[in-house]
Amino acid sequence: MPFLFSQQKQKTLSIIIISSVTFLGFETLSAILGQTYQLKIFAELSIYLYFFQIFWLTFIYDLHLKKRDILRELRQHHSGWSLFVRAFKERLHHIHRWQFFRHYLNFLILPGVIYWSAIILLSLNPFHTELKQVVIILATLSLSVAYWHLKEVFSKNFEMHHFGIKILALVKILAVYLFYCAIVGYTFYFGHGPVFLSFFVFAVTSILLYQALFQHKLLNLRLMLIAMVIALVTTGIAFWIYQVWNHNYFTGALIILAVYNAGWGILHHYLDNNLTKKLAIEYLFMMFLVVSILLASHDFTPRIQ
């Protein structure tokens, strides 16, 4: 039986469907907050929407880990319920093999960070319509790009054009910024304290750096230690932000992002074997420039206690 769609068209259609559902889901969540402020319904629907994404990636979206032409092979010897059961098992064959399952888990990291950061930011700004729309649009676009390009990164050993790699790098920076905004804002508004903030900044930063090393196929103790040092420095900046910053968590998160970006940028070029002293100085200069501008323009007087 001939295929109705090519692999490229199947991928495009799948991305359109999951992006549309995600966008409409975010809009529904925004309306629930802005009109009725039903936090329980908001939380439940957020979980259901995330489970839909997991379901779609597991059963529908092709990560190049799933077996192809399953039905064509099984129809020769099976039919009815037996065909369904065997096809279902074969479709999830990659989940039962650690070599593929670890790729699947790493694939979920970046979309998960983007999604839950957006959910937290929506909950922190329930009646700020313009801000919520910006978050929804940025999160939806970021998820779409992540789903589109991450598959090639994990399954084809970076066999993607240079422009695609740059776009994915920008999405990762945006994802990190959304997360820092979300966790700093959540900590400020609910008064969880610097230990809470430090724990999550260190944990998520470490996981994202681990994912990057995994993608480069360069997981080893030395590089993991370097990644941990970057995560610890970033965490130290987050701890300091909690002590001195006011309620404007967007600018506070930008300082944490500047430190993370400098550390990851230098490590990234080192992994690609093109790190030079000039590049390292440029990254550090940009970090100090951003931090200096924010410090010079910041009002340290008002502060949520």
N, C-alpha and C positions, 0 to 999 in steps of 0.2 A: 504494500500500500504506500503510495507516494506521500511525502510530507507536505502539509499545507503551507508551512512556513519554513524559511531557512533558519539556521541557528541565530543569525543576526536579528532577523525579524522577531523570533521568539523572545530573544533577550530584550529587544526594544519594547515589545508589547508587555512583557512582564514588569519592566521598570515603570512603564506608564500606569499600569494597574496599581502597583504597590505605592507609587508616588501619589496617585490620585486619592487612594484610600487614606493614606497618611495625612495628606493635606486636609481632606474633609473631616478626618478624625480630630485633627488639631483645631479646626474651626468649630467643631461641635464642643470640644472641651472648653474653648475660649468662651463660647456662648453660655455654657453651663455656669462658668465662673462669673461672667459679667452680668448675667440676667437673674440667676437664681442663687448663686454662690453655694451650691450643694457640693461640699467638699468630698463627701462619701461617694457620691455618684461620679464625681470627677476622678477620684482615685481608682475606682473600679473600672471605669471606662478606659483609663490610661493603661491599666494592666491588660485588659482585653485587646486593645489596639496593638500593644507590644506583642502579645501572644500571636496575633494575626501575622505580624511581620516575621516572627520566628517560624510559624507554620508555612508561610509562603516561601521562605528561604529553604526550609527543610524539604518540602514536598514539590514545589513548583520551580523555583528559580534554579537554574543550572549553574553549579559551581565548578563544573568540570571534574567533580568528584563522583558524580552519580553515573550509573551504567546507562548506556544509550540503547535504543531499539529493544527495550525490554519486552513490550507486548508482541512485537514481531517474532521474537524467538520463542516466547512461551506459548503463543497461539498454535504452534505446531503440535504441542503435546498436551495442552490444558485448555479448559473452558470453564465458564461459569464461576462459581465461588472459588474453586481451586486456582483459576487464573488470577482472580483478584488478590487472593492471599499471597501467592508467589510473586506477583508483580509488586505488591506492597513491600514485601521483604527485600526484593532486589533493589527497589527504589531507595531503601534506607541502608543498603549494603555498606555505604561509606561510613555510616554512623558506628558500625560495629568494628571498624578497623582503626586503630589508634593513629596510624600514619595519616589517614584522611580526617579523622575526627578532630585532631589538634588543629588542622587547617580550618576546619569548620568553626571551632571555638574562637580562633584568632580572627576569623572573618567577622564575627559578631561583635567584637570589641568596639570598634569605631562607631558603627551605627548605634550601638547601645549607649555610648557616651553622648552622642548627639541627641538621641531621642529623650533620654531621661533628663538631660540638661534643659532641653526645651520645656519639658513638663514642669520642672521646678520653677523655671523663669515665668511660665504662665501662671503658676499658683502664687508667685510672689507679686504679680502685677495683675490682679483679677479685673480691675476696672480701668486699666490703662490700654485703651483700644489700639492706639497707634503702635505702641511698643509691642503688644501681643502680635499684631500683624507682621511686624518686622521679624520677630522671633519665629513665627510660623513659616514665613517665606524662606528665611535663611535655613531653618532646620530641614524643611522639605527639600530644598535644592541640594543641601549638603548630603542628605540621605540618598537622594537620587544619584549624585555623583559617586558617593561611596559604594553603592550597590553596583554601579556600572563599571567602575575601574578596579575595585578591590579584587574582583574575580580574576582579572588578568594578572594582578600582582602576585596572588597566591598560587595560581595554577599554571601560569605561563612564564614564570621566571623573568618578570619585567619586560615581556615582549609586547610593549605598548609604546606609542609614539611619545616623543619628548614633551609635547604639549599636554598630553594626558597625565603624565607624571607630575608636571607642575600644577595642574588643576587639583589633583589629588592632594598634593602637599599643602595647597591653600586651604582645602577642605579640612585637613587635619589641624591646621593652625586655628581655623574658625571653631572646630569642635573643642579644642583645648580652651579657647577663650570662653565659649558658651559654658563649659563646665566650671571654669574658675568663677565666672559671674554667678552661676547657680549656687555653688557651694559657699562662696563668700556671702552672698545675699541671704541664703538660707541660715547660715550661722549667725549673721548679724540680727536678723529679724526674729529668730527663735531663741537666741541667747544660749547656744550650745557650748560656747567657750572655745578657746584656742586649740585645745587638744583635739576636739572634734574636727575642726577645720584642718589641722595639720595632718590628722590621720587620713582623711579622704583625699587631700591634695597629694600626699605621698603615695597612697595606694593607687590612685588613678593615673598619676604621672608615671609611676613605675610600670604599670600595666601597658600604657601606651608606648613607652620606650621598649618594653619587652616585645610588643607586637612589631615595632619597627625592626628590631634585631632579628626577629623571626622571619620577617619578609625578606630581609637581606641574607638569610641563611647564615648568620654570623653569631649564633648563640654560643657564647663561651663565658667562662668565669670572669675573665679580665674585662670584657666589654660589659657584662652585667654589673660588675662593680663600678665601672664608670657611669653606667646608667643610674645606679643607686646614688652615686655622688650628686649627679644632676638633680635627681628627685629630692635629695636631702636639702640641697641649696634652695631649690624652689619652695620646699616646705618651710624652710627658715624664713624666706621672704613672706610667705603667707602668714606665718606666726606674727611677724612684725607688723604686717598690714592690719591684723586683728587688733593689735595693741594701740595703734596710732591713727588709723583711718576713720573717716566719718561714714555716714550711711550710704555714700555714693559707691556702691560695690562694683559698678562698671569700670570706674577708673582704677580702683584697687586691684581688680582682676587683670587690668591691662598691665600693671607693673609686674605682677606674677607671670603673665604671658611673656613679657619682654625678657625676663630672666630665663624662662623655659626655652624660648625661641633661640636665644644665644647659645645655650648649652646644647640643644638638639642640633642646631645648625652646624656648629663646630664638629659634633660627633658624626653627623650625617656626611659631611665632606671627608672626614677621616675614614669612614666606612667605604666611601667611593674612591679612596686613594688620591684625592685631589685637594687635600687640605694644605694651605700655605699660611705663612705668618700674616700675610696681607689679609686673607679671608678671615682669619681668626680675629684680627684687630678690627675689621669692618663690623663683624657681628657684635663684638664687645662695645664698639663705639655707638652702634645703633641702640644697643641696650641702655647705655648710659644717657644717650640723648633722650630717649623716650622717658626714662625714669626722671631725668632732670626737669623736663618740661612739665610732667605731671606733678612733681614735688613743688616746682615754682608756682604753679597755678592752683594748687590745692589749698583749701581752707581747712585747717586742722581744728578749728574751734568747735563746730557742731559735731556731736558724736552720740550715737545710740548706746545707752548703757543697759 
